[in-house]
Amino acid sequence: MNGKGEDEVFTMKWIQKGDSARLQLLDQSDLPASVSYVDLHNAKEVAESIRSMKVRGAPAIGCAAAYGMALECLLIAKEEPSVSGSTLKDKLQDTKKAMDEARPTAVNLMYATARIVEVVDTILNIREDASAALISECIVDEAQRIFNEDVENNKRLGSHGVATIDQDVAPMRASKAAKTEGATATNGPAERLNLIHHCNTGALATAGHGTALGVIFSLSQAGKNLHVYVDETRPRLQGAKLTCWELRESRIPHHLIVDGASGLLMYQGKVDAVVFGADRVAANGDVANKIGTFNLAMAAHAHGIPVYACVPTSTIDLTIPTGQDIVIEERSSDEILRVSGGASIAPDGTQVFNPAFDVTPARFLTGIITEEGTLKPPFGANLKEAKEKALQREKDNRQKSLLAIQQKLSAK
Ligand SMILES: CSC[C@H]1O[C@H](OP(=O)(O)O)[C@H](O)[C@@H]1O
């Protein structure tokens, strides 16, 4: 995950020979016990991998979905080489609909599949008789662009995060350190920066580097002395299983805690800031994220501890006015009743409510760290500006790919 050598673990890899392709996907449900991969050959297999959380994390889900659309288009082009552009578009829209239903809260999924359909529109507007093979080539290019843009955006987000922590948090840490005598058992030396992180938002949840964990990696790479309290994050335990695995790989000091321990740590003055990712950000700055985020942010707010949502602009959904309008995915009872699939922890017949996400009202956030910079309240106007900047950047990138498409079209 840290970009070293051929044997490095990767979240997903596109493998194509001629008109045959597969998506090699790290099966995250096996971590940390084992590192294993699955080969996916069509959109249905990708959608099932998203639904069963073999791949999870909003940006990673978006990248996988885009590749799933590319797999499907290649298969259609192979089975029906003379299919018309409009028929192909109809089939891909059906594919998008099925893919988008795999996990309804993470907007990166719908954002990515919409970009793929937009490419088809772009091509057909240039030449309505474009072949399915050519359209497939352009869709593969767009899926690769979505993947590569996510890695670059996360690194930019990480550097904004370092600047924000230096500006907002380090002075508070320094004044606290002046009052603290000696190191504490978990916090380490007084000058060390102690963060709480929720769920998993690292390279495993994205195309690379990560969002909130990406800020932590960037702080470490900048030589900051830091330590992380890792929320285990019930019920799927992404913190315990995935974040601890990534922090160990990166040799960043950390302690695993139960989600309910964050309040005590704040009460004891052991927390300098709280960072987490997002699955969808509404136009007013309300943040949908892994269940437990709201309680964490509220406790931090009550203690005057800075709270940052770390969000690529692809996760911002300006069509959703407030968090009240965000669909919250509910998952199976067994995720709560059976820890890692073991025996039930509650009496037979116990009723279960298992929302996978909650919504943190914008008023509990100190900032929203994006690749376009760190946004402070009032979030509405600032989110709109950041999204517009990102969309312009995407349009510029699309323009370059449009030129490449036109060259391909004229060469055919
Ligand atoms: C940068 S990942 C964003 C988000 O995705 C995770 O959810 P899940 O593991 O269920 O896919 C978690 O909410 C992260 O904060």
The ligand as a Gaussian input file, in Angstrom:
#p B3LYP/6-31G(d) Opt

LIG

0 1
 C      -12.602000       7.268000       2.185000
 S      -13.688000       6.017000       2.647000
 C      -15.124000       6.806000       3.087000
 C      -15.995000       5.977000       4.021000
 O      -16.308000       4.644000       3.542000
 C      -16.390000       3.771000       4.686000
 O      -17.569000       3.016000       4.673000
 P      -17.532000       1.422000       4.289000
 O      -16.325000       0.821000       4.935000
 O      -18.842000       0.898000       4.810000
 O      -17.472000       1.416000       2.778000
 C      -16.401000       4.688000       5.863000
 O      -17.691000       5.250000       6.061000
 C      -15.411000       5.720000       5.387000
 O      -15.351000       6.804000       6.204000

